[in-house]
Amino acid sequence: MTATYPRLVADIGGTNARFAIERAPYELSDIAVLACADYDSPLSAVRAYLRDHRLTAPRHVAIAIATPITGDRVRMTNCRWDFSIAALKMALKAETLWVLNDFSAQALSITQMPADALDHLGGPERDNPAPTRRANCAVIGAGTGLGVAGLVPDGRGDMVTVGGEGGHVTFSPYDAFERGLLEFSSSEFGGHVSVERLLQGDGLTLMYRFLCAKQGVVAQRQTPAQVSTGALQDNDPIAIEVLSRYCAILGGFCGDVALTLGAVGGLYVSGGIVPRFVEFVRQSDFQQRFEDKGRFAGYLSAIPIYVVKHPQPGLLGAAVALQRHLNAETV
Protein backbone atom coordinates (compact mmCIF):
# COMPACT_ATOMS: atom_id res chain seq x y z
CA MET A 1 0.00 0.00 0.00
CA THR A 2 1.29 3.47 -0.83
CA ALA A 3 1.15 5.63 2.31
CA THR A 4 0.21 8.94 0.72
CA TYR A 5 -0.47 12.25 2.37
CA PRO A 6 -2.48 14.03 3.59
CA ARG A 7 -3.73 11.87 6.43
CA LEU A 8 -6.35 12.52 9.08
CA VAL A 9 -5.57 11.90 12.75
CA ALA A 10 -7.91 12.26 15.72
CA ASP A 11 -7.65 12.12 19.50
CA ILE A 12 -11.07 11.56 21.05
CA GLY A 13 -11.69 11.87 24.78
CA GLY A 14 -14.81 11.85 26.87
CA THR A 15 -15.29 15.61 26.48
CA ASN A 16 -13.45 16.77 23.36
CA ALA A 17 -12.43 15.39 19.98
CA ARG A 18 -9.22 16.78 18.51
CA PHE A 19 -8.48 16.58 14.80
CA ALA A 20 -5.50 17.39 12.61
CA ILE A 21 -4.22 16.89 9.09
CA GLU A 22 -0.80 15.32 8.64
CA ARG A 23 0.69 16.56 5.37
CA ALA A 24 4.22 15.27 5.98
CA PRO A 25 5.63 12.81 8.51
CA TYR A 26 4.52 13.94 11.99
CA GLU A 27 3.79 17.50 10.85
CA LEU A 28 0.30 18.37 12.09
CA SER A 29 -1.79 21.27 10.84
CA ASP A 30 -5.41 22.46 10.85
CA ILE A 31 -5.74 21.37 14.48
CA ALA A 32 -9.26 21.77 15.83
CA VAL A 33 -11.09 20.81 19.01
CA LEU A 34 -14.76 19.83 18.85
CA ALA A 35 -17.05 19.12 21.80
CA CYS A 36 -18.19 15.48 21.69
CA ALA A 37 -21.57 16.46 23.15
CA ASP A 38 -22.31 18.49 20.01
CA TYR A 39 -22.23 15.40 17.77
CA ASP A 40 -24.05 12.09 17.82
CA SER A 41 -21.15 10.01 16.50
CA PRO A 42 -17.49 10.21 15.49
CA LEU A 43 -18.63 10.19 11.86
CA SER A 44 -20.62 13.39 12.29
CA ALA A 45 -17.69 15.00 14.12
CA VAL A 46 -15.22 14.02 11.37
CA ARG A 47 -17.55 15.34 8.69
CA ALA A 48 -17.98 18.62 10.55
CA TYR A 49 -14.22 19.01 10.89
CA LEU A 50 -13.62 18.32 7.20
CA ARG A 51 -16.43 20.66 6.18
CA ASP A 52 -15.24 23.50 8.42
CA HIS A 53 -11.72 23.23 7.01
CA ARG A 54 -12.87 22.68 3.43
CA LEU A 55 -11.04 19.37 3.23
CA THR A 56 -11.79 16.19 1.38
CA ALA A 57 -11.68 12.94 3.32
CA PRO A 58 -8.11 11.55 3.32
CA ARG A 59 -7.46 7.94 2.34
CA HIS A 60 -5.69 7.12 5.59
CA VAL A 61 -7.17 7.83 9.02
CA ALA A 62 -6.10 7.07 12.60
CA ILE A 63 -8.24 7.62 15.68
CA ALA A 64 -6.94 7.48 19.25
CA ILE A 65 -9.92 7.09 21.57
CA ALA A 66 -10.44 7.04 25.34
CA THR A 67 -11.67 3.49 25.77
CA PRO A 68 -10.23 -0.02 25.51
CA ILE A 69 -10.22 -1.40 21.94
CA THR A 70 -11.22 -5.07 22.10
CA GLY A 71 -12.86 -5.62 18.72
CA ASP A 72 -14.89 -3.95 16.00
CA ARG A 73 -17.42 -2.44 18.39
CA VAL A 74 -16.23 0.64 20.26
CA ARG A 75 -18.20 1.90 23.25
CA MET A 76 -16.78 4.98 24.91
CA THR A 77 -16.58 5.07 28.69
CA ASN A 78 -17.38 8.75 29.27
CA CYS A 79 -19.29 9.62 26.10
CA ARG A 80 -22.43 8.25 24.44
CA TRP A 81 -20.63 7.37 21.21
CA ASP A 82 -20.97 3.71 20.23
CA PHE A 83 -19.79 2.66 16.78
CA SER A 84 -18.40 -0.05 14.52
CA ILE A 85 -14.88 0.48 13.19
CA ALA A 86 -15.74 -1.29 9.93
CA ALA A 87 -18.89 0.79 9.43
CA LEU A 88 -17.02 4.03 10.15
CA LYS A 89 -14.30 3.09 7.66
CA MET A 90 -16.93 2.42 5.01
CA ALA A 91 -18.79 5.67 5.71
CA LEU A 92 -15.55 7.66 5.44
CA LYS A 93 -14.61 5.78 2.25
CA ALA A 94 -11.19 5.36 3.81
CA GLU A 95 -8.58 2.97 2.52
CA THR A 96 -7.16 2.72 6.04
CA LEU A 97 -8.79 3.32 9.42
CA TRP A 98 -6.65 2.48 12.43
CA VAL A 99 -8.22 2.83 15.89
CA LEU A 100 -6.23 2.57 19.11
CA ASN A 101 -6.50 3.44 22.77
CA ASP A 102 -5.74 7.09 23.44
CA PHE A 103 -3.09 6.45 26.05
CA SER A 104 -1.31 3.94 23.86
CA ALA A 105 -1.14 6.79 21.35
CA GLN A 106 0.31 9.12 23.98
CA ALA A 107 2.96 6.54 24.79
CA LEU A 108 3.83 6.10 21.10
CA SER A 109 4.19 9.86 20.72
CA ILE A 110 7.25 9.79 22.99
CA THR A 111 9.16 7.92 20.27
CA GLN A 112 8.88 10.89 17.87
CA MET A 113 8.82 13.78 20.32
CA PRO A 114 11.32 16.63 19.91
CA ALA A 115 13.74 17.15 22.80
CA ASP A 116 12.32 20.56 23.67
CA ALA A 117 8.94 18.95 24.41
CA LEU A 118 10.44 16.90 27.27
CA ASP A 119 11.27 18.71 30.52
CA HIS A 120 13.58 17.03 33.04
CA LEU A 121 11.82 16.36 36.35
CA GLY A 122 14.02 14.01 38.37
CA GLY A 123 16.77 11.42 38.36
CA PRO A 124 19.82 11.69 36.08
CA GLU A 125 19.44 14.04 33.11
CA ARG A 126 20.41 12.73 29.68
CA ASP A 127 21.73 14.81 26.79
CA ASN A 128 18.91 13.35 24.69
CA PRO A 129 15.69 12.87 26.70
CA ALA A 130 14.06 10.65 24.06
CA PRO A 131 13.81 6.89 24.74
CA THR A 132 17.05 5.05 23.96
CA ARG A 133 15.10 2.23 22.24
CA ARG A 134 17.32 -0.23 24.10
CA ALA A 135 15.54 -0.33 27.49
CA ASN A 136 12.00 -0.37 28.84
CA CYS A 137 10.28 2.94 29.54
CA ALA A 138 7.07 3.87 31.38
CA VAL A 139 4.52 6.57 30.54
CA ILE A 140 2.11 7.96 33.15
CA GLY A 141 -0.66 10.38 32.21
CA ALA A 142 -2.64 12.25 34.86
CA GLY A 143 -5.58 14.33 33.68
CA THR A 144 -9.29 13.57 33.49
CA GLY A 145 -8.22 10.00 34.28
CA LEU A 146 -4.92 8.22 34.91
CA GLY A 147 -3.22 6.43 32.05
CA VAL A 148 -0.38 3.94 32.30
CA ALA A 149 1.59 2.35 29.47
CA GLY A 150 4.96 0.80 28.79
CA LEU A 151 7.33 1.33 25.89
CA VAL A 152 9.54 -1.70 25.25
CA PRO A 153 12.18 -2.42 22.59
CA ASP A 154 10.86 -4.57 19.74
CA GLY A 155 14.24 -6.12 18.95
CA ARG A 156 14.39 -4.35 15.58
CA GLY A 157 15.51 -0.92 16.72
CA ASP A 158 12.09 0.48 17.57
CA MET A 159 9.67 0.43 20.50
CA VAL A 160 6.16 -0.92 20.98
CA THR A 161 3.55 -0.07 23.58
CA VAL A 162 2.32 -2.26 26.40
CA GLY A 163 -1.14 -0.98 27.25
CA GLY A 164 -3.45 -1.70 30.14
CA GLU A 165 -5.62 -0.11 32.80
CA GLY A 166 -2.95 0.51 35.43
CA GLY A 167 -4.68 3.61 36.75
CA HIS A 168 -7.38 1.39 38.23
CA VAL A 169 -5.12 -0.58 40.55
CA THR A 170 -5.96 -0.24 44.25
CA PHE A 171 -4.57 2.81 46.04
CA SER A 172 -2.01 1.76 48.65
CA PRO A 173 -1.55 4.29 51.49
CA TYR A 174 1.96 5.23 52.58
CA ASP A 175 1.36 6.62 56.07
CA ALA A 176 -1.33 7.43 58.64
CA PHE A 177 -2.49 10.47 56.68
CA GLU A 178 -3.06 8.42 53.56
CA ARG A 179 -4.79 5.67 55.53
CA GLY A 180 -7.28 8.31 56.65
CA LEU A 181 -7.58 9.55 53.08
CA LEU A 182 -8.28 6.00 51.91
CA GLU A 183 -11.02 5.56 54.51
CA PHE A 184 -12.58 8.91 53.56
CA SER A 185 -12.43 8.06 49.85
CA SER A 186 -13.84 4.58 50.39
CA SER A 187 -16.85 6.05 52.15
CA GLU A 188 -17.46 8.33 49.15
CA PHE A 189 -17.06 5.64 46.49
CA GLY A 190 -18.55 2.71 48.34
CA GLY A 191 -15.59 0.38 48.62
CA HIS A 192 -12.68 0.06 46.21
CA VAL A 193 -10.52 3.15 45.74
CA SER A 194 -8.27 3.14 42.69
CA VAL A 195 -5.17 5.27 42.50
CA GLU A 196 -6.89 7.11 39.63
CA ARG A 197 -9.42 8.49 42.12
CA LEU A 198 -6.59 10.41 43.76
CA LEU A 199 -4.34 11.28 40.84
CA GLN A 200 -6.93 12.39 38.27
CA GLY A 201 -7.92 16.04 38.37
CA ASP A 202 -10.85 15.39 40.68
CA GLY A 203 -8.41 13.85 43.14
CA LEU A 204 -7.35 17.37 44.11
CA THR A 205 -10.87 18.26 45.23
CA LEU A 206 -11.26 14.88 46.94
CA MET A 207 -8.12 15.48 49.01
CA TYR A 208 -9.16 19.07 49.65
CA ARG A 209 -12.52 17.93 51.06
CA PHE A 210 -10.73 15.37 53.21
CA LEU A 211 -8.34 17.94 54.67
CA CYS A 212 -11.12 20.45 55.30
CA ALA A 213 -13.16 17.78 57.09
CA LYS A 214 -10.08 16.75 59.07
CA GLN A 215 -9.49 20.35 60.16
CA GLY A 216 -13.17 21.12 60.74
CA VAL A 217 -13.43 23.92 58.18
CA VAL A 218 -15.83 24.51 55.31
CA ALA A 219 -14.49 23.49 51.90
CA GLN A 220 -14.42 26.71 49.86
CA ARG A 221 -12.74 25.45 46.69
CA GLN A 222 -14.97 23.32 44.48
CA THR A 223 -12.87 22.51 41.40
CA PRO A 224 -9.37 21.17 40.71
CA ALA A 225 -8.43 24.52 39.15
CA GLN A 226 -9.52 26.37 42.30
CA VAL A 227 -7.45 24.04 44.47
CA SER A 228 -4.31 24.39 42.33
CA THR A 229 -4.77 28.16 42.16
CA GLY A 230 -5.07 28.22 45.93
CA ALA A 231 -1.74 26.44 46.23
CA LEU A 232 0.18 28.20 43.47
CA GLN A 233 -1.15 31.75 43.72
CA ASP A 234 -3.28 32.35 46.83
CA ASN A 235 -0.95 30.84 49.45
CA ASP A 236 -3.85 28.80 50.86
CA PRO A 237 -2.23 26.43 53.40
CA ILE A 238 -4.81 23.68 52.89
CA ALA A 239 -4.48 23.85 49.10
CA ILE A 240 -0.69 23.81 49.41
CA GLU A 241 -0.87 20.67 51.58
CA VAL A 242 -3.22 19.06 49.04
CA LEU A 243 -0.93 19.74 46.10
CA SER A 244 2.10 18.62 48.07
CA ARG A 245 0.42 15.36 48.98
CA TYR A 246 -0.76 14.91 45.39
CA CYS A 247 2.86 15.12 44.20
CA ALA A 248 3.98 12.65 46.85
CA ILE A 249 1.30 10.09 45.95
CA LEU A 250 2.12 10.54 42.26
CA GLY A 251 5.80 9.95 42.96
CA GLY A 252 5.07 6.76 44.87
CA PHE A 253 2.82 5.45 42.13
CA CYS A 254 5.37 6.29 39.43
CA GLY A 255 7.95 4.32 41.40
CA ASP A 256 5.60 1.33 41.54
CA VAL A 257 5.06 1.47 37.78
CA ALA A 258 8.78 1.86 37.09
CA LEU A 259 9.49 -1.24 39.17
CA THR A 260 6.69 -3.23 37.53
CA LEU A 261 7.85 -2.43 34.00
CA GLY A 262 11.58 -2.37 34.70
CA ALA A 263 11.60 1.14 33.23
CA VAL A 264 15.34 1.77 33.43
CA GLY A 265 15.12 3.64 30.11
CA GLY A 266 13.09 6.43 31.65
CA LEU A 267 9.70 7.44 33.00
CA TYR A 268 7.62 10.07 31.20
CA VAL A 269 4.80 12.00 32.89
CA SER A 270 2.16 13.34 30.52
CA GLY A 271 -1.41 14.58 30.89
CA GLY A 272 -2.91 17.96 31.64
CA ILE A 273 -2.03 18.30 35.33
CA VAL A 274 1.71 18.07 36.07
CA PRO A 275 2.94 20.34 33.21
CA ARG A 276 1.09 23.21 34.90
CA PHE A 277 3.29 23.19 38.01
CA VAL A 278 6.53 21.38 37.20
CA GLU A 279 8.64 23.51 39.55
CA PHE A 280 6.26 22.78 42.44
CA VAL A 281 6.66 19.05 41.73
CA ARG A 282 10.45 19.42 41.73
CA GLN A 283 10.32 21.02 45.19
CA SER A 284 7.87 18.43 46.55
CA ASP A 285 8.36 14.90 47.91
CA PHE A 286 7.78 13.43 44.44
CA GLN A 287 11.34 12.17 43.96
CA GLN A 288 11.70 10.98 47.56
CA ARG A 289 8.54 8.91 47.27
CA PHE A 290 9.54 7.67 43.81
CA GLU A 291 12.76 6.23 45.24
CA ASP A 292 11.43 5.11 48.64
CA LYS A 293 11.09 1.43 47.75
CA GLY A 294 13.44 -0.17 50.26
CA ARG A 295 16.15 -2.30 48.68
CA PHE A 296 15.38 -0.90 45.20
CA ALA A 297 15.93 2.76 46.08
CA GLY A 298 19.22 2.78 44.19
CA TYR A 299 17.65 1.12 41.17
CA LEU A 300 14.99 3.83 41.00
CA SER A 301 17.38 6.72 41.64
CA ALA A 302 19.11 5.89 38.33
CA ILE A 303 15.90 6.30 36.27
CA PRO A 304 15.52 9.63 34.43
CA ILE A 305 12.09 11.25 34.71
CA TYR A 306 10.68 13.74 32.19
CA VAL A 307 7.49 15.75 31.86
CA VAL A 308 5.83 15.77 28.44
CA LYS A 309 5.10 19.35 27.33
CA HIS A 310 3.98 18.60 23.77
CA PRO A 311 0.58 20.29 23.20
CA GLN A 312 -0.97 17.39 21.25
CA PRO A 313 0.66 14.07 22.20
CA GLY A 314 -2.49 12.10 21.34
CA LEU A 315 -2.55 13.42 17.78
CA LEU A 316 1.18 12.85 17.34
CA GLY A 317 0.80 9.32 18.70
CA ALA A 318 -2.07 8.61 16.33
CA ALA A 319 0.18 9.69 13.46
CA VAL A 320 2.94 7.36 14.69
CA ALA A 321 0.50 4.46 15.00
CA LEU A 322 -0.88 5.07 11.52
CA GLN A 323 2.59 5.11 9.97
CA ARG A 324 3.48 1.85 11.69
CA HIS A 325 0.25 0.23 10.52
CA LEU A 326 0.87 1.31 6.94
CA ASN A 327 4.47 0.08 7.13
CA ALA A 328 3.26 -3.31 8.35
CA GLU A 329 0.79 -3.60 5.48
CA THR A 330 3.53 -3.00 2.91
CA VAL A 331 5.78 -5.80 4.22
C-alpha positions, -999 to 999 in steps of 0.1 A, spaced: 0 0 0 13 35 -8 11 56 23 2 89 7 -5 123 24 -25 140 36 -37 119 64 -64 125 91 -56 119 128 -79 123 157 -76 121 195 -111 116 211 -117 119 248 -148 118 269 -153 156 265 -134 168 234 -124 154 200 -92 168 185 -85 166 148 -55 174 126 -42 169 91 -8 153 86 7 166 54 42 153 60 56 128 85 45 139 120 38 175 109 3 184 121 -18 213 108 -54 225 108 -57 214 145 -93 218 158 -111 208 190 -148 198 188 -170 191 218 -182 155 217 -216 165 231 -223 185 200 -222 154 178 -241 121 178 -211 100 165 -175 102 155 -186 102 119 -206 134 123 -177 150 141 -152 140 114 -176 153 87 -180 186 106 -142 190 109 -136 183 72 -164 207 62 -152 235 84 -117 232 70 -129 227 34 -110 194 32 -118 162 14 -117 129 33 -81 115 33 -75 79 23 -57 71 56 -72 78 90 -61 71 126 -82 76 157 -69 75 192 -99 71 216 -104 70 253 -117 35 258 -102 0 255 -102 -14 219 -112 -51 221 -129 -56 187 -149 -40 160 -174 -24 184 -162 6 203 -182 19 232 -168 50 249 -166 51 287 -174 88 293 -193 96 261 -224 83 244 -206 74 212 -210 37 202 -198 27 168 -184 -1 145 -149 5 132 -157 -13 99 -189 8 94 -170 40 102 -143 31 77 -169 24 50 -188 57 57 -156 77 54 -146 58 22 -112 54 38 -86 30 25 -72 27 60 -88 33 94 -66 25 124 -82 28 159 -62 26 191 -65 34 228 -57 71 234 -31 65 261 -13 39 239 -11 68 214 3 91 240 30 65 248 38 61 211 42 99 207 72 98 230 92 79 203 89 109 179 88 138 203 113 166 199 137 171 228 123 206 237 89 189 244 104 169 273 113 187 305 136 170 330 118 164 364 140 140 384 168 114 384 198 117 361 194 140 331 204 127 297 217 148 268 189 134 247 157 129 267 141 106 241 138 69 247 170 51 240 151 22 222 173 -2 241 155 -3 275 120 -4 288 103 29 295 71 39 314 45 66 305 21 80 332 -7 104 322 -26 123 349 -56 143 337 -93 136 335 -82 100 343 -49 82 349 -32 64 321 -4 39 323 16 23 295 50 8 288 73 13 259 95 -17 253 122 -24 226 109 -46 197 142 -61 189 144 -43 156 155 -9 167 121 5 176 97 4 205 62 -9 210 36 -1 236 23 -23 264 -11 -10 273 -34 -17 301 -56 -1 328 -30 5 354 -47 36 367 -74 14 382 -51 -6 406 -60 -2 442 -46 28 460 -20 18 487 -16 43 515 20 52 526 14 66 561 -13 74 586 -25 105 567 -31 84 536 -48 57 555 -73 83 567 -76 95 531 -83 60 519 -110 56 545 -126 89 536 -124 81 498 -138 46 504 -169 61 521 -175 83 491 -171 56 465 -186 27 483 -156 4 486 -127 1 462 -105 32 457 -83 31 427 -52 53 425 -69 71 396 -94 85 421 -66 104 438 -43 113 408 -69 124 383 -79 160 384 -109 154 407 -84 139 431 -74 174 441 -109 183 452 -113 149 469 -81 155 490 -92 191 496 -125 179 511 -107 154 532 -83 179 547 -111 204 553 -132 178 571 -101 167 591 -95 203 602 -132 211 607 -134 239 582 -158 245 553 -145 235 519 -144 267 499 -127 255 467 -150 233 445 -129 225 414 -94 212 407 -84 245 391 -95 264 423 -74 240 445 -43 244 423 -48 282 422 -51 282 459 -17 264 462 2 282 435 -12 318 437 -33 324 468 -10 308 494 -38 288 509 -22 264 534 -48 237 529 -45 239 491 -7 238 494 -9 207 516 -32 191 490 -9 197 461 21 186 481 4 154 490 -8 149 454 29 151 442 40 126 469 13 101 459 21 105 423 58 99 430 51 68 449 28 54 421 54 63 394 79 43 414 56 13 415 51 15 378 88 19 371 95 -12 392 67 -32 375 79 -24 340 116 -24 347 116 11 332 153 18 334 151 36 301 131 64 316 97 74 330 76 101 312 48 120 329 22 133 305 -14 146 309 -29 180 316 -20 183 353 17 181 361 29 203 332 11 232 349 33 232 380 65 214 372 86 235 395 63 228 424 67 191 417 105 194 417 103 210 452 79 184 466 84 149 479 78 134 444 113 122 440 117 110 476 85 89 473 95 77 438 128 62 452 114 51 486 111 14 478 134 -2 503 161 -23 487 154 -9 452 159 28 461 192 28 442 177 11 412 150 38 410 174 67 416 191 59 383 159 63 363 155 96 344 121 112 347 107 137 322 75 158 319 58 158 284 51 193 273 40 186 238 6 203 232 -10 174 213 7 141 222 -25 121 213 -26 134 178 12 128 173 8 93 187 -21 86 163 2 97 135 29 74 147 5 45 150 -9 51 115 26 51 100 35 18 117 2 2 105 9 13 69 45 1 71 33 -33 83 8 -36 55 35 -30 29 58 -58 42 
